Amino acid sequence: MRDETCGIVLAGGRSSRFAGAVPPAGKAALEIDGRSLVGRVLAALDAVAGRRILVASPRQSLPSLPEGVTIVRD
């Protein structure tokens, strides 16, 4: 079942609801205990999805990501 599942993480956007707590690189780069928020989500998704896709803004900078993640710019 894992190999047949695709997980998609939406990481673009202006992070407007974070009220100034977001680093310049956006909420995807926000760190919790030394790991980026988006990295944590993608790592957790790896347990259930054979393919992981990260959707980001066209010029959005991203932190280091786990291997095997497909990045799509929207």
Predicted model as a PDB file, atoms N, CA, C, CB and O in Angstrom, pLDDT in the B-factor column:
MODEL        1                                                                  
ATOM      1  N   MET A   1       0.817  -1.197   0.000  1.00 79.00           N  
ATOM      2  CA  MET A   1       0.000   0.000   0.000  1.00 79.00           C  
ATOM      3  C   MET A   1       0.865   1.267   0.000  1.00 79.00           C  
ATOM      4  CB  MET A   1      -0.932  -0.005   1.206  1.00 79.00           C  
ATOM      5  O   MET A   1       0.519   2.231  -0.682  1.00 79.00           O  
ATOM      6  N   ARG A   2       1.978   1.293   0.745  1.00 84.00           N  
ATOM      7  CA  ARG A   2       2.847   2.465   0.814  1.00 84.00           C  
ATOM      8  C   ARG A   2       3.342   2.862  -0.568  1.00 84.00           C  
ATOM      9  CB  ARG A   2       4.034   2.197   1.738  1.00 84.00           C  
ATOM     10  O   ARG A   2       3.350   4.047  -0.904  1.00 84.00           O  
ATOM     11  N   ASP A   3       3.760   1.880  -1.382  1.00 88.00           N  
ATOM     12  CA  ASP A   3       4.284   2.188  -2.710  1.00 88.00           C  
ATOM     13  C   ASP A   3       3.237   2.801  -3.625  1.00 88.00           C  
ATOM     14  CB  ASP A   3       4.837   0.942  -3.346  1.00 88.00           C  
ATOM     15  O   ASP A   3       3.588   3.503  -4.573  1.00 88.00           O  
ATOM     16  N   GLU A   4       1.972   2.555  -3.366  1.00 92.00           N  
ATOM     17  CA  GLU A   4       0.887   3.077  -4.200  1.00 92.00           C  
ATOM     18  C   GLU A   4       0.394   4.445  -3.735  1.00 92.00           C  
ATOM     19  CB  GLU A   4      -0.269   2.100  -4.212  1.00 92.00           C  
ATOM     20  O   GLU A   4      -0.457   5.051  -4.386  1.00 92.00           O  
ATOM     21  N   THR A   5       0.918   4.930  -2.622  1.00 95.00           N  
ATOM     22  CA  THR A   5       0.437   6.178  -2.031  1.00 95.00           C  
ATOM     23  C   THR A   5       1.387   7.324  -2.341  1.00 95.00           C  
ATOM     24  CB  THR A   5       0.272   6.027  -0.515  1.00 95.00           C  
ATOM     25  O   THR A   5       2.606   7.178  -2.259  1.00 95.00           O  
ATOM     26  N   CYS A   6       0.807   8.475  -2.702  1.00 96.00           N  
ATOM     27  CA  CYS A   6       1.583   9.681  -2.961  1.00 96.00           C  
ATOM     28  C   CYS A   6       1.154  10.739  -1.951  1.00 96.00           C  
ATOM     29  CB  CYS A   6       1.386  10.186  -4.435  1.00 96.00           C  
ATOM     30  O   CYS A   6      -0.036  11.014  -1.798  1.00 96.00           O  
ATOM     31  N   GLY A   7       2.117  11.325  -1.271  1.00 97.00           N  
ATOM     32  CA  GLY A   7       1.822  12.390  -0.322  1.00 97.00           C  
ATOM     33  C   GLY A   7       2.246  13.728  -0.890  1.00 97.00           C  
ATOM     34  O   GLY A   7       3.346  13.854  -1.429  1.00 97.00           O  
ATOM     35  N   ILE A   8       1.388  14.727  -0.775  1.00 97.00           N  
ATOM     36  CA  ILE A   8       1.678  16.062  -1.303  1.00 97.00           C  
ATOM     37  C   ILE A   8       1.663  17.070  -0.152  1.00 97.00           C  
ATOM     38  CB  ILE A   8       0.646  16.464  -2.407  1.00 97.00           C  
ATOM     39  O   ILE A   8       0.706  17.133   0.620  1.00 97.00           O  
ATOM     40  N   VAL A   9       2.726  17.848  -0.053  1.00 95.00           N  
ATOM     41  CA  VAL A   9       2.839  18.867   0.989  1.00 95.00           C  
ATOM     42  C   VAL A   9       2.819  20.229   0.312  1.00 95.00           C  
ATOM     43  CB  VAL A   9       4.145  18.678   1.845  1.00 95.00           C  
ATOM     44  O   VAL A   9       3.631  20.501  -0.572  1.00 95.00           O  
ATOM     45  N   LEU A  10       1.893  21.082   0.725  1.00 92.00           N  
ATOM     46  CA  LEU A  10       1.791  22.436   0.183  1.00 92.00           C  
ATOM     47  C   LEU A  10       2.583  23.376   1.090  1.00 92.00           C  
ATOM     48  CB  LEU A  10       0.292  22.893   0.066  1.00 92.00           C  
ATOM     49  O   LEU A  10       2.203  23.599   2.240  1.00 92.00           O  
ATOM     50  N   ALA A  11       3.677  23.922   0.577  1.00 88.00           N  
ATOM     51  CA  ALA A  11       4.558  24.749   1.407  1.00 88.00           C  
ATOM     52  C   ALA A  11       4.662  26.185   0.919  1.00 88.00           C  
ATOM     53  CB  ALA A  11       5.931  24.142   1.456  1.00 88.00           C  
ATOM     54  O   ALA A  11       5.396  26.977   1.512  1.00 88.00           O  
ATOM     55  N   GLY A  12       3.957  26.542  -0.134  1.00 82.00           N  
ATOM     56  CA  GLY A  12       4.005  27.909  -0.655  1.00 82.00           C  
ATOM     57  C   GLY A  12       3.105  28.816   0.165  1.00 82.00           C  
ATOM     58  O   GLY A  12       2.530  28.396   1.170  1.00 82.00           O  
ATOM     59  N   GLY A  13       2.991  30.032  -0.260  1.00 74.00           N  
ATOM     60  CA  GLY A  13       2.127  30.981   0.439  1.00 74.00           C  
ATOM     61  C   GLY A  13       2.926  32.020   1.198  1.00 74.00           C  
ATOM     62  O   GLY A  13       4.151  31.938   1.291  1.00 74.00           O  
ATOM     63  N   ARG A  14       2.223  32.993   1.735  1.00 69.00           N  
ATOM     64  CA  ARG A  14       2.887  34.116   2.400  1.00 69.00           C  
ATOM     65  C   ARG A  14       3.054  33.929   3.896  1.00 69.00           C  
ATOM     66  CB  ARG A  14       2.121  35.368   2.151  1.00 69.00           C  
ATOM     67  O   ARG A  14       3.656  34.786   4.543  1.00 69.00           O  
ATOM     68  N   SER A  15       2.560  32.869   4.463  1.00 68.00           N  
ATOM     69  CA  SER A  15       2.657  32.618   5.905  1.00 68.00           C  
ATOM     70  C   SER A  15       2.033  33.752   6.709  1.00 68.00           C  
ATOM     71  CB  SER A  15       4.121  32.433   6.316  1.00 68.00           C  
ATOM     72  O   SER A  15       2.525  34.088   7.786  1.00 68.00           O  
ATOM     73  N   SER A  16       0.969  34.338   6.209  1.00 69.00           N  
ATOM     74  CA  SER A  16       0.372  35.514   6.836  1.00 69.00           C  
ATOM     75  C   SER A  16      -0.227  35.239   8.216  1.00 69.00           C  
ATOM     76  CB  SER A  16      -0.690  36.070   5.940  1.00 69.00           C  
ATOM     77  O   SER A  16      -0.360  36.171   9.009  1.00 69.00           O  
ATOM     78  N   ARG A  17      -0.585  34.018   8.523  1.00 71.00           N  
ATOM     79  CA  ARG A  17      -1.172  33.716   9.835  1.00 71.00           C  
ATOM     80  C   ARG A  17      -0.121  33.406  10.902  1.00 71.00           C  
ATOM     81  CB  ARG A  17      -2.122  32.545   9.713  1.00 71.00           C  
ATOM     82  O   ARG A  17      -0.476  33.102  12.041  1.00 71.00           O  
ATOM     83  N   PHE A  18       1.152  33.477  10.554  1.00 66.00           N  
ATOM     84  CA  PHE A  18       2.202  33.189  11.526  1.00 66.00           C  
ATOM     85  C   PHE A  18       2.611  34.415  12.334  1.00 66.00           C  
ATOM     86  CB  PHE A  18       3.408  32.626  10.821  1.00 66.00           C  
ATOM     87  O   PHE A  18       3.465  34.304  13.215  1.00 66.00           O  
ATOM     88  N   ALA A  19       2.039  35.559  12.066  1.00 64.00           N  
ATOM     89  CA  ALA A  19       2.200  36.792  12.854  1.00 64.00           C  
ATOM     90  C   ALA A  19       3.653  37.127  13.206  1.00 64.00           C  
ATOM     91  CB  ALA A  19       1.407  36.677  14.123  1.00 64.00           C  
ATOM     92  O   ALA A  19       3.977  37.328  14.377  1.00 64.00           O  
ATOM     93  N   GLY A  20       4.521  37.188  12.203  1.00 62.00           N  
ATOM     94  CA  GLY A  20       5.895  37.627  12.431  1.00 62.00           C  
ATOM     95  C   GLY A  20       6.843  36.580  12.994  1.00 62.00           C  
ATOM     96  O   GLY A  20       8.014  36.883  13.221  1.00 62.00           O  
ATOM     97  N   ALA A  21       6.380  35.370  13.223  1.00 62.00           N  
ATOM     98  CA  ALA A  21       7.231  34.326  13.797  1.00 62.00           C  
ATOM     99  C   ALA A  21       7.954  33.507  12.735  1.00 62.00           C  
ATOM    100  CB  ALA A  21       6.404  33.408  14.663  1.00 62.00           C  
ATOM    101  O   ALA A  21       8.636  32.535  13.057  1.00 62.00           O  
ATOM    102  N   VAL A  22       7.809  33.890  11.491  1.00 62.00           N  
ATOM    103  CA  VAL A  22       8.353  33.105  10.387  1.00 62.00           C  
ATOM    104  C   VAL A  22       9.699  33.657   9.942  1.00 62.00           C  
ATOM    105  CB  VAL A  22       7.375  33.086   9.209  1.00 62.00           C  
ATOM    106  O   VAL A  22       9.854  34.872   9.819  1.00 62.00           O  
ATOM    107  N   PRO A  23      10.681  32.784   9.698  1.00 62.00           N  
ATOM    108  CA  PRO A  23      11.971  33.249   9.192  1.00 62.00           C  
ATOM    109  C   PRO A  23      11.808  33.807   7.771  1.00 62.00           C  
ATOM    110  CB  PRO A  23      13.013  32.096   9.209  1.00 62.00           C  
ATOM    111  O   PRO A  23      10.797  33.545   7.120  1.00 62.00           O  
ATOM    112  N   PRO A  24      12.794  34.573   7.283  1.00 60.00           N  
ATOM    113  CA  PRO A  24      12.686  35.153   5.935  1.00 60.00           C  
ATOM    114  C   PRO A  24      12.433  34.115   4.842  1.00 60.00           C  
ATOM    115  CB  PRO A  24      13.946  35.913   5.609  1.00 60.00           C  
ATOM    116  O   PRO A  24      11.818  34.442   3.826  1.00 60.00           O  
ATOM    117  N   ALA A  25      12.880  32.899   5.018  1.00 61.00           N  
ATOM    118  CA  ALA A  25      12.685  31.848   4.006  1.00 61.00           C  
ATOM    119  C   ALA A  25      11.275  31.270   4.039  1.00 61.00           C  
ATOM    120  CB  ALA A  25      13.699  30.728   4.211  1.00 61.00           C  
ATOM    121  O   ALA A  25      10.945  30.426   3.205  1.00 61.00           O  
ATOM    122  N   GLY A  26      10.431  31.699   4.980  1.00 71.00           N  
ATOM    123  CA  GLY A  26       9.052  31.222   5.033  1.00 71.00           C  
ATOM    124  C   GLY A  26       8.841  30.109   6.037  1.00 71.00           C  
ATOM    125  O   GLY A  26       9.780  29.648   6.686  1.00 71.00           O  
ATOM    126  N   LYS A  27       7.590  29.684   6.155  1.00 74.00           N  
ATOM    127  CA  LYS A  27       7.237  28.690   7.169  1.00 74.00           C  
ATOM    128  C   LYS A  27       7.887  27.334   6.908  1.00 74.00           C  
ATOM    129  CB  LYS A  27       5.733  28.529   7.230  1.00 74.00           C  
ATOM    130  O   LYS A  27       8.082  26.559   7.844  1.00 74.00           O  
ATOM    131  N   ALA A  28       8.223  27.036   5.665  1.00 78.00           N  
ATOM    132  CA  ALA A  28       8.875  25.760   5.362  1.00 78.00           C  
ATOM    133  C   ALA A  28      10.215  25.647   6.081  1.00 78.00           C  
ATOM    134  CB  ALA A  28       9.076  25.606   3.847  1.00 78.00           C  
ATOM    135  O   ALA A  28      10.637  24.549   6.444  1.00 78.00           O  
ATOM    136  N   ALA A  29      10.886  26.782   6.287  1.00 81.00           N  
ATOM    137  CA  ALA A  29      12.200  26.779   6.928  1.00 81.00           C  
ATOM    138  C   ALA A  29      12.131  26.943   8.440  1.00 81.00           C  
ATOM    139  CB  ALA A  29      13.047  27.872   6.350  1.00 81.00           C  
ATOM    140  O   ALA A  29      13.157  26.855   9.115  1.00 81.00           O  
ATOM    141  N   LEU A  30      10.948  27.177   8.978  1.00 82.00           N  
ATOM    142  CA  LEU A  30      10.793  27.329  10.421  1.00 82.00           C  
ATOM    143  C   LEU A  30      11.340  26.080  11.117  1.00 82.00           C  
ATOM    144  CB  LEU A  30       9.298  27.567  10.801  1.00 82.00           C  
ATOM    145  O   LEU A  30      10.953  24.962  10.777  1.00 82.00           O  
ATOM    146  N   GLU A  31      12.234  26.264  12.085  1.00 86.00           N  
ATOM    147  CA  GLU A  31      12.863  25.116  12.747  1.00 86.00           C  
ATOM    148  C   GLU A  31      12.231  24.821  14.095  1.00 86.00           C  
ATOM    149  CB  GLU A  31      14.351  25.361  12.926  1.00 86.00           C  
ATOM    150  O   GLU A  31      11.894  25.724  14.860  1.00 86.00           O  
ATOM    151  N   ILE A  32      12.083  23.539  14.362  1.00 86.00           N  
ATOM    152  CA  ILE A  32      11.610  23.030  15.645  1.00 86.00           C  
ATOM    153  C   ILE A  32      12.624  21.975  16.082  1.00 86.00           C  
ATOM    154  CB  ILE A  32      10.135  22.433  15.547  1.00 86.00           C  
ATOM    155  O   ILE A  32      12.807  20.964  15.405  1.00 86.00           O  
ATOM    156  N   ASP A  33      13.271  22.213  17.202  1.00 92.00           N  
ATOM    157  CA  ASP A  33      14.315  21.306  17.707  1.00 92.00           C  
ATOM    158  C   ASP A  33      15.356  20.975  16.643  1.00 92.00           C  
ATOM    159  CB  ASP A  33      13.685  20.016  18.219  1.00 92.00           C  
ATOM    160  O   ASP A  33      15.776  19.826  16.507  1.00 92.00           O  
ATOM    161  N   GLY A  34      15.773  22.006  15.882  1.00 90.00           N  
ATOM    162  CA  GLY A  34      16.856  21.832  14.920  1.00 90.00           C  
ATOM    163  C   GLY A  34      16.464  21.237  13.579  1.00 90.00           C  
ATOM    164  O   GLY A  34      17.335  21.014  12.737  1.00 90.00           O  
ATOM    165  N   ARG A  35      15.195  20.974  13.353  1.00 90.00           N  
ATOM    166  CA  ARG A  35      14.737  20.424  12.066  1.00 90.00           C  
ATOM    167  C   ARG A  35      13.658  21.336  11.491  1.00 90.00           C  
ATOM    168  CB  ARG A  35      14.192  18.964  12.235  1.00 90.00           C  
ATOM    169  O   ARG A  35      12.804  21.842  12.220  1.00 90.00           O  
ATOM    170  N   SER A  36      13.706  21.540  10.176  1.00 90.00           N  
ATOM    171  CA  SER A  36      12.713  22.411   9.556  1.00 90.00           C  
ATOM    172  C   SER A  36      11.326  21.776   9.640  1.00 90.00           C  
ATOM    173  CB  SER A  36      13.084  22.698   8.088  1.00 90.00           C  
ATOM    174  O   SER A  36      11.183  20.554   9.672  1.00 90.00           O  
ATOM    175  N   LEU A  37      10.324  22.629   9.675  1.00 88.00           N  
ATOM    176  CA  LEU A  37       8.947  22.163   9.732  1.00 88.00           C  
ATOM    177  C   LEU A  37       8.621  21.281   8.530  1.00 88.00           C  
ATOM    178  CB  LEU A  37       7.985  23.351   9.794  1.00 88.00           C  
ATOM    179  O   LEU A  37       8.028  20.213   8.679  1.00 88.00           O  
ATOM    180  N   VAL A  38       9.008  21.727   7.353  1.00 92.00           N  
ATOM    181  CA  VAL A  38       8.712  20.944   6.152  1.00 92.00           C  
ATOM    182  C   VAL A  38       9.513  19.632   6.141  1.00 92.00           C  
ATOM    183  CB  VAL A  38       9.024  21.770   4.884  1.00 92.00           C  
ATOM    184  O   VAL A  38       9.018  18.614   5.658  1.00 92.00           O  
ATOM    185  N   GLY A  39      10.716  19.650   6.656  1.00 92.00           N  
ATOM    186  CA  GLY A  39      11.511  18.414   6.744  1.00 92.00           C  
ATOM    187  C   GLY A  39      10.863  17.398   7.665  1.00 92.00           C  
ATOM    188  O   GLY A  39      10.864  16.202   7.374  1.00 92.00           O  
ATOM    189  N   ARG A  40      10.315  17.862   8.766  1.00 93.00           N  
ATOM    190  CA  ARG A  40       9.610  16.974   9.704  1.00 93.00           C  
ATOM    191  C   ARG A  40       8.381  16.347   9.056  1.00 93.00           C  
ATOM    192  CB  ARG A  40       9.196  17.747  10.967  1.00 93.00           C  
ATOM    193  O   ARG A  40       8.132  15.150   9.203  1.00 93.00           O  
ATOM    194  N   VAL A  41       7.617  17.164   8.339  1.00 94.00           N  
ATOM    195  CA  VAL A  41       6.405  16.664   7.681  1.00 94.00           C  
ATOM    196  C   VAL A  41       6.770  15.624   6.621  1.00 94.00           C  
ATOM    197  CB  VAL A  41       5.609  17.832   7.040  1.00 94.00           C  
ATOM    198  O   VAL A  41       6.146  14.566   6.543  1.00 94.00           O  
ATOM    199  N   LEU A  42       7.776  15.927   5.810  1.00 95.00           N  
ATOM    200  CA  LEU A  42       8.182  14.992   4.763  1.00 95.00           C  
ATOM    201  C   LEU A  42       8.738  13.694   5.338  1.00 95.00           C  
ATOM    202  CB  LEU A  42       9.216  15.637   3.861  1.00 95.00           C  
ATOM    203  O   LEU A  42       8.496  12.623   4.782  1.00 95.00           O  
ATOM    204  N   ALA A  43       9.469  13.771   6.427  1.00 93.00           N  
ATOM    205  CA  ALA A  43       9.998  12.562   7.066  1.00 93.00           C  
ATOM    206  C   ALA A  43       8.862  11.694   7.617  1.00 93.00           C  
ATOM    207  CB  ALA A  43      10.976  12.937   8.200  1.00 93.00           C  
ATOM    208  O   ALA A  43       8.895  10.470   7.492  1.00 93.00           O  
ATOM    209  N   ALA A  44       7.863  12.328   8.222  1.00 94.00           N  
ATOM    210  CA  ALA A  44       6.719  11.575   8.736  1.00 94.00           C  
ATOM    211  C   ALA A  44       5.931  10.948   7.591  1.00 94.00           C  
ATOM    212  CB  ALA A  44       5.805  12.487   9.575  1.00 94.00           C  
ATOM    213  O   ALA A  44       5.436   9.828   7.713  1.00 94.00           O  
ATOM    214  N   LEU A  45       5.816  11.658   6.500  1.00 95.00           N  
ATOM    215  CA  LEU A  45       5.080  11.160   5.337  1.00 95.00           C  
ATOM    216  C   LEU A  45       5.768   9.961   4.700  1.00 95.00           C  
ATOM    217  CB  LEU A  45       4.918  12.266   4.308  1.00 95.00           C  
ATOM    218  O   LEU A  45       5.110   9.123   4.083  1.00 95.00           O  
ATOM    219  N   ASP A  46       7.072   9.875   4.842  1.00 93.00           N  
ATOM    220  CA  ASP A  46       7.836   8.769   4.265  1.00 93.00           C  
ATOM    221  C   ASP A  46       7.369   7.408   4.796  1.00 93.00           C  
ATOM    222  CB  ASP A  46       9.322   8.956   4.558  1.00 93.00           C  
ATOM    223  O   ASP A  46       7.500   6.395   4.108  1.00 93.00           O  
ATOM    224  N   ALA A  47       6.833   7.385   6.002  1.00 92.00           N  
ATOM    225  CA  ALA A  47       6.373   6.125   6.596  1.00 92.00           C  
ATOM    226  C   ALA A  47       5.132   5.575   5.904  1.00 92.00           C  
ATOM    227  CB  ALA A  47       6.086   6.322   8.070  1.00 92.00           C  
ATOM    228  O   ALA A  47       4.860   4.377   5.978  1.00 92.00           O  
ATOM    229  N   VAL A  48       4.375   6.446   5.230  1.00 95.00           N  
ATOM    230  CA  VAL A  48       3.108   5.998   4.642  1.00 95.00           C  
ATOM    231  C   VAL A  48       2.996   6.222   3.140  1.00 95.00           C  
ATOM    232  CB  VAL A  48       1.979   6.693   5.316  1.00 95.00           C  
ATOM    233  O   VAL A  48       2.079   5.698   2.509  1.00 95.00           O  
ATOM    234  N   ALA A  49       3.912   6.991   2.556  1.00 96.00           N  
ATOM    235  CA  ALA A  49       3.812   7.310   1.136  1.00 96.00           C  
ATOM    236  C   ALA A  49       5.080   6.923   0.391  1.00 96.00           C  
ATOM    237  CB  ALA A  49       3.528   8.793   0.945  1.00 96.00           C  
ATOM    238  O   ALA A  49       6.182   7.289   0.798  1.00 96.00           O  
ATOM    239  N   GLY A  50       4.924   6.196  -0.680  1.00 94.00           N  
ATOM    240  CA  GLY A  50       6.062   5.800  -1.494  1.00 94.00           C  
ATOM    241  C   GLY A  50       6.640   6.947  -2.302  1.00 94.00           C  
ATOM    242  O   GLY A  50       7.819   6.936  -2.654  1.00 94.00           O  
ATOM    243  N   ARG A  51       5.810   7.932  -2.592  1.00 96.00           N  
ATOM    244  CA  ARG A  51       6.248   9.111  -3.338  1.00 96.00           C  
ATOM    245  C   ARG A  51       5.809  10.357  -2.581  1.00 96.00           C  
ATOM    246  CB  ARG A  51       5.673   9.109  -4.791  1.00 96.00           C  
ATOM    247  O   ARG A  51       4.674  10.450  -2.114  1.00 96.00           O  
ATOM    248  N   ARG A  52       6.737  11.324  -2.468  1.00 97.00           N  
ATOM    249  CA  ARG A  52       6.438  12.571  -1.762  1.00 97.00           C  
ATOM    250  C   ARG A  52       6.693  13.745  -2.699  1.00 97.00           C  
ATOM    251  CB  ARG A  52       7.293  12.702  -0.464  1.00 97.00           C  
ATOM    252  O   ARG A  52       7.731  13.823  -3.356  1.00 97.00           O  
ATOM    253  N   ILE A  53       5.726  14.654  -2.744  1.00 97.00           N  
ATOM    254  CA  ILE A  53       5.829  15.839  -3.590  1.00 97.00           C  
ATOM    255  C   ILE A  53       5.685  17.068  -2.700  1.00 97.00           C  
ATOM    256  CB  ILE A  53       4.745  15.831  -4.725  1.00 97.00           C  
ATOM    257  O   ILE A  53       4.788  17.143  -1.860  1.00 97.00           O  
ATOM    258  N   LEU A  54       6.579  18.022  -2.898  1.00 96.00           N  
ATOM    259  CA  LEU A  54       6.525  19.290  -2.172  1.00 96.00           C  
ATOM    260  C   LEU A  54       6.183  20.382  -3.177  1.00 96.00           C  
ATOM    261  CB  LEU A  54       7.884  19.596  -1.435  1.00 96.00           C  
ATOM    262  O   LEU A  54       6.904  20.571  -4.156  1.00 96.00           O  
ATOM    263  N   VAL A  55       5.089  21.102  -2.943  1.00 95.00           N  
ATOM    264  CA  VAL A  55       4.690  22.207  -3.806  1.00 95.00           C  
ATOM    265  C   VAL A  55       5.134  23.500  -3.132  1.00 95.00           C  
ATOM    266  CB  VAL A  55       3.139  22.201  -4.074  1.00 95.00           C  
ATOM    267  O   VAL A  55       4.759  23.779  -1.993  1.00 95.00           O  
ATOM    268  N   ALA A  56       5.942  24.292  -3.852  1.00 92.00           N  
ATOM    269  CA  ALA A  56       6.488  25.535  -3.312  1.00 92.00           C  
ATOM    270  C   ALA A  56       6.256  26.671  -4.303  1.00 92.00           C  
ATOM    271  CB  ALA A  56       7.998  25.385  -2.999  1.00 92.00           C  
ATOM    272  O   ALA A  56       5.984  26.432  -5.479  1.00 92.00           O  
ATOM    273  N   SER A  57       6.364  27.884  -3.830  1.00 89.00           N  
ATOM    274  CA  SER A  57       6.243  29.064  -4.684  1.00 89.00           C  
ATOM    275  C   SER A  57       7.411  29.117  -5.662  1.00 89.00           C  
ATOM    276  CB  SER A  57       6.189  30.356  -3.832  1.00 89.00           C  
ATOM    277  O   SER A  57       8.456  28.516  -5.410  1.00 89.00           O  
ATOM    278  N   PRO A  58       7.248  29.827  -6.773  1.00 90.00           N  
ATOM    279  CA  PRO A  58       8.290  29.849  -7.807  1.00 90.00           C  
ATOM    280  C   PRO A  58       9.684  30.242  -7.316  1.00 90.00           C  
ATOM    281  CB  PRO A  58       7.884  30.787  -8.880  1.00 90.00           C  
ATOM    282  O   PRO A  58      10.665  29.610  -7.710  1.00 90.00           O  
ATOM    283  N   ARG A  59       9.797  31.252  -6.480  1.00 87.00           N  
ATOM    284  CA  ARG A  59      11.120  31.707  -6.028  1.00 87.00           C  
ATOM    285  C   ARG A  59      11.371  31.409  -4.559  1.00 87.00           C  
ATOM    286  CB  ARG A  59      11.268  33.193  -6.270  1.00 87.00           C  
ATOM    287  O   ARG A  59      12.309  31.947  -3.970  1.00 87.00           O  
ATOM    288  N   GLN A  60      10.565  30.580  -3.976  1.00 86.00           N  
ATOM    289  CA  GLN A  60      10.701  30.264  -2.551  1.00 86.00           C  
ATOM    290  C   GLN A  60      11.976  29.474  -2.297  1.00 86.00           C  
ATOM    291  CB  GLN A  60       9.479  29.473  -2.052  1.00 86.00           C  
ATOM    292  O   GLN A  60      12.237  28.467  -2.956  1.00 86.00           O  
ATOM    293  N   SER A  61      12.766  29.939  -1.336  1.00 85.00           N  
ATOM    294  CA  SER A  61      13.947  29.167  -0.956  1.00 85.00           C  
ATOM    295  C   SER A  61      13.496  28.079   0.013  1.00 85.00           C  
ATOM    296  CB  SER A  61      15.057  30.083  -0.313  1.00 85.00           C  
ATOM    297  O   SER A  61      12.583  28.282   0.814  1.00 85.00           O  
ATOM    298  N   LEU A  62      14.137  26.944  -0.070  1.00 89.00           N  
ATOM    299  CA  LEU A  62      13.755  25.798   0.751  1.00 89.00           C  
ATOM    300  C   LEU A  62      14.938  25.330   1.580  1.00 89.00           C  
ATOM    301  CB  LEU A  62      13.228  24.649  -0.125  1.00 89.00           C  
ATOM    302  O   LEU A  62      16.085  25.447   1.150  1.00 89.00           O  
ATOM    303  N   PRO A  63      14.668  24.805   2.760  1.00 89.00           N  
ATOM    304  CA  PRO A  63      15.742  24.232   3.565  1.00 89.00           C  
ATOM    305  C   PRO A  63      16.162  22.887   2.975  1.00 89.00           C  
ATOM    306  CB  PRO A  63      15.298  24.069   5.043  1.00 89.00           C  
ATOM    307  O   PRO A  63      15.580  22.431   1.991  1.00 89.00           O  
ATOM    308  N   SER A  64      17.143  22.268   3.557  1.00 89.00           N  
ATOM    309  CA  SER A  64      17.533  20.924   3.126  1.00 89.00           C  
ATOM    310  C   SER A  64      16.341  19.998   3.282  1.00 89.00           C  
ATOM    311  CB  SER A  64      18.754  20.397   3.940  1.00 89.00           C  
ATOM    312  O   SER A  64      15.625  20.041   4.282  1.00 89.00           O  
ATOM    313  N   LEU A  65      16.141  19.161   2.274  1.00 91.00           N  
ATOM    314  CA  LEU A  65      15.003  18.240   2.282  1.00 91.00           C  
ATOM    315  C   LEU A  65      15.495  16.806   2.264  1.00 91.00           C  
ATOM    316  CB  LEU A  65      14.074  18.502   1.079  1.00 91.00           C  
ATOM    317  O   LEU A  65      16.607  16.538   1.808  1.00 91.00           O  
ATOM    318  N   PRO A  66      14.682  15.880   2.756  1.00 89.00           N  
ATOM    319  CA  PRO A  66      15.052  14.465   2.687  1.00 89.00           C  
ATOM    320  C   PRO A  66      15.207  14.028   1.228  1.00 89.00           C  
ATOM    321  CB  PRO A  66      13.993  13.590   3.404  1.00 89.00           C  
ATOM    322  O   PRO A  66      14.601  14.622   0.335  1.00 89.00           O  
ATOM    323  N   GLU A  67      15.994  13.020   0.990  1.00 91.00           N  
ATOM    324  CA  GLU A  67      16.183  12.501  -0.366  1.00 91.00           C  
ATOM    325  C   GLU A  67      14.878  11.927  -0.905  1.00 91.00           C  
ATOM    326  CB  GLU A  67      17.286  11.425  -0.386  1.00 91.00           C  
ATOM    327  O   GLU A  67      14.028  11.450  -0.154  1.00 91.00           O  
ATOM    328  N   GLY A  68      14.744  11.986  -2.224  1.00 94.00           N  
ATOM    329  CA  GLY A  68      13.604  11.378  -2.872  1.00 94.00           C  
ATOM    330  C   GLY A  68      12.359  12.240  -2.948  1.00 94.00           C  
ATOM    331  O   GLY A  68      11.310  11.764  -3.384  1.00 94.00           O  
ATOM    332  N   VAL A  69      12.447  13.488  -2.538  1.00 96.00           N  
ATOM    333  CA  VAL A  69      11.294  14.386  -2.575  1.00 96.00           C  
ATOM    334  C   VAL A  69      11.283  15.118  -3.911  1.00 96.00           C  
ATOM    335  CB  VAL A  69      11.328  15.398  -1.387  1.00 96.00           C  
ATOM    336  O   VAL A  69      12.294  15.690  -4.319  1.00 96.00           O  
ATOM    337  N   THR A  70      10.144  15.099  -4.587  1.00 97.00           N  
ATOM    338  CA  THR A  70       9.974  15.823  -5.848  1.00 97.00           C  
ATOM    339  C   THR A  70       9.483  17.232  -5.510  1.00 97.00           C  
ATOM    340  CB  THR A  70       8.967  15.079  -6.816  1.00 97.00           C  
ATOM    341  O   THR A  70       8.520  17.395  -4.760  1.00 97.00           O  
ATOM    342  N   ILE A  71      10.150  18.251  -6.068  1.00 96.00           N  
ATOM    343  CA  ILE A  71       9.732  19.627  -5.825  1.00 96.00           C  
ATOM    344  C   ILE A  71       9.018  20.136  -7.069  1.00 96.00           C  
ATOM    345  CB  ILE A  71      10.950  20.537  -5.463  1.00 96.00           C  
ATOM    346  O   ILE A  71       9.533  20.039  -8.182  1.00 96.00           O  
ATOM    347  N   VAL A  72       7.822  20.681  -6.858  1.00 96.00           N  
ATOM    348  CA  VAL A  72       7.035  21.276  -7.930  1.00 96.00           C  
ATOM    349  C   VAL A  72       6.843  22.736  -7.585  1.00 96.00           C  
ATOM    350  CB  VAL A  72       5.660  20.546  -8.122  1.00 96.00           C  
ATOM    351  O   VAL A  72       6.417  23.065  -6.478  1.00 96.00           O  
ATOM    352  N   ARG A  73       7.154  23.615  -8.527  1.00 94.00           N  
ATOM    353  CA  ARG A  73       6.993  25.052  -8.317  1.00 94.00           C  
ATOM    354  C   ARG A  73       5.648  25.477  -8.890  1.00 94.00           C  
ATOM    355  CB  ARG A  73       8.161  25.858  -8.973  1.00 94.00           C  
ATOM    356  O   ARG A  73       5.341  25.201 -10.050  1.00 94.00           O  
ATOM    357  N   ASP A  74       4.852  26.149  -8.070  1.00 87.00           N  
ATOM    358  CA  ASP A  74       3.517  26.564  -8.509  1.00 87.00           C  
ATOM    359  C   ASP A  74       3.422  28.069  -8.574  1.00 87.00           C  
ATOM    360  CB  ASP A  74       2.442  26.011  -7.575  1.00 87.00           C  
ATOM    361  O   ASP A  74       2.371  28.606  -8.924  1.00 87.00           O  
TER     362      ASP A  74                                                      
ENDMDL                                                                          
END                                                                             
